[in-house]
Amino acid sequence: MSGTEKARRPYIFPHRHCLYCGRMIEVQGRSYCLKCKPEYQKEQSKIGRSNKMLKLLIAYAIGVIVIFAVLLIYIR
């Protein structure tokens, strides 16, 4: 390659694509564009609620198992 060919090559800017609409966005530490921010926030709140419910369900199951174990020991 000569010097003129190197000068003609375009520079490709680092970028990502929005996970929701697919538009090109600049690399700013987020994976969505500003247009899709409400959709992202809805999804994050759903994920947070499901994680809380999962933790409560696990705690409930452990509590039930402990109560049955105590009753089993007490009956014997």
Secondary structure by P-SEA (a helix, b strand, c coil): ccaaaaaabbbbcccccccccccccccccccccccaaaaaaaaaaaaaaaaaaaaaaaaaaaaaaaaaaaaaaaac
